[in-house]
Amino acid sequence: MVTIQDIRVLALTLPRTTEHLIYDRVKFRVGQIVYVAISRDETTMGFGFPKEERDALVAAEPRKFFLPRASDLRFHWVEAWLEALDKPEMRELVIDAWRMCVPKKVSREYEAYRLRAIEAQQDREAEDQATEDGD
């Protein structure tokens, strides 16, 4: 299960993201474009998603994903039950929604930074393992 704090921690690491409270709903956006919104009761997460792919997503996992209300169908948007998501899946959905809002250059820079951070972490773990083996 994913919490609003899990989403917040991730979203606020994404370049150009700001958090806002709008009509009692927490929303994360880039400029004026909202890419993730949490329901008032914190049970669902709406997120940017390509319109042409959302019916297939909802059909594939209807217990996890659902379409937004009729008035929001014009937007690139899908909803998910937070209790049905795990952290890796939430991470992918949030980052993909964010990518829809930022220039490709910003997305590429973030991905390069993330890869360097992963490589640095792997190097530290390898050094720690080598130190343990040497003791």
KAPECOR-V41492 format. One record per residue. RES is the residue in one letter. PHI is phi in whole degrees, -180 to 180 (* if undefined). PSI is psi in degrees with one decimal (* if undefined). BURIAL is 1 if it has 9 or more other C-alpha atoms within 8 Angstrom, else 0. Layout:
RES_PHI_PSI_BURIAL ; RES_PHI_PSI_BURIAL
This chain:
M_*_142.5_0 ; V_-106_144.2_1 ; T_-113_167.1_0 ; I_-62_-33.2_0 ; Q_-66_-38.0_0 ; D_-60_-43.9_1 ; I_-66_-45.2_1 ; R_-59_-48.5_0 ; V_-57_-44.3_0 ; L_-70_-52.5_1 ; A_-59_-39.6_1 ; L_-75_-6.4_1 ; T_-88_-12.2_0 ; L_-83_129.8_1 ; P_-54_141.2_0 ; R_72_3.7_0 ; T_-80_137.8_1 ; T_-129_151.2_1 ; E_-105_139.7_1 ; H_-140_149.2_0 ; L_-107_110.4_0 ; I_-125_118.3_0 ; Y_51_46.8_0 ; D_64_19.3_0 ; R_-119_133.5_1 ; V_-79_129.3_1 ; K_-133_144.7_1 ; F_-115_132.8_1 ; R_-145_163.3_1 ; V_-116_115.7_1 ; G_63_-123.8_0 ; Q_-99_0.2_0 ; I_-94_117.5_0 ; V_-80_129.8_1 ; Y_-115_-15.6_1 ; V_-146_137.0_1 ; A_-138_139.2_1 ; I_-106_139.1_1 ; S_-66_159.4_1 ; R_-57_-38.7_0 ; D_-87_3.6_0 ; E_59_34.4_1 ; T_-105_-17.8_1 ; T_-132_157.0_1 ; M_-128_123.5_1 ; G_-94_145.6_1 ; F_-152_152.7_1 ; G_-64_135.4_1 ; F_-158_140.8_1 ; P_-57_128.4_0 ; K_-55_-40.7_1 ; E_-70_-12.3_0 ; E_-110_-10.5_0 ; R_-70_-34.9_1 ; D_-61_-40.0_1 ; A_-67_-39.2_0 ; L_-62_-48.3_1 ; V_-65_-41.5_1 ; A_-65_-35.7_0 ; A_-71_-34.9_0 ; E_-142_70.6_0 ; P_-68_-17.4_0 ; R_-83_-10.3_0 ; K_-111_-41.4_1 ; F_-119_150.3_1 ; F_-150_157.9_1 ; L_-74_151.9_1 ; P_-71_171.4_1 ; R_-59_159.5_0 ; A_-54_-39.5_0 ; S_-68_-17.0_0 ; D_-101_1.9_0 ; L_-66_-19.0_1 ; R_-73_-15.9_0 ; F_-93_161.9_0 ; H_-80_87.7_1 ; W_-152_141.6_1 ; V_-140_157.4_1 ; E_-117_152.5_1 ; A_-140_147.0_1 ; W_-80_123.0_1 ; L_-61_-35.5_1 ; E_-67_-18.9_0 ; A_-92_-11.1_1 ; L_-94_145.8_1 ; D_-103_168.2_1 ; K_-62_-44.3_1 ; P_-61_-38.6_0 ; E_-68_-42.9_0 ; M_-60_-43.3_1 ; R_-57_-46.6_1 ; E_-63_-44.4_0 ; L_-65_-43.8_1 ; V_-67_-45.6_1 ; I_-65_-41.4_1 ; D_-64_-38.7_1 ; A_-65_-42.1_1 ; W_-61_-41.5_1 ; R_-60_-28.2_1 ; M_-69_-17.3_0 ; C_-106_-17.5_1 ; V_-108_157.3_1 ; P_-60_149.0_0 ; K_-56_-35.6_0 ; K_-60_-43.3_0 ; V_-64_-43.0_1 ; S_-62_-43.6_1 ; R_-64_-42.4_0 ; E_-63_-41.5_0 ; Y_-63_-44.4_1 ; E_-63_-41.5_0 ; A_-63_-42.5_0 ; Y_-61_-45.6_0 ; R_-61_-42.3_0 ; L_-65_-40.7_0 ; R_-63_-39.6_0 ; A_-65_-40.5_0 ; I_-64_-45.2_0 ; E_-62_-40.8_0 ; A_-64_-40.8_0 ; Q_-64_-42.8_0 ; Q_-65_-39.2_0 ; D_-62_-43.7_0 ; R_-63_-42.5_0 ; E_-65_-39.2_0 ; A_-66_-41.2_0 ; E_-64_-42.1_0 ; D_-62_-41.0_0 ; Q_-65_-41.5_0 ; A_-64_-39.2_0 ; T_-65_-42.7_0 ; E_-64_-41.3_0 ; D_-67_-31.0_0 ; G_-78_-18.5_0 ; D_-79_*_0
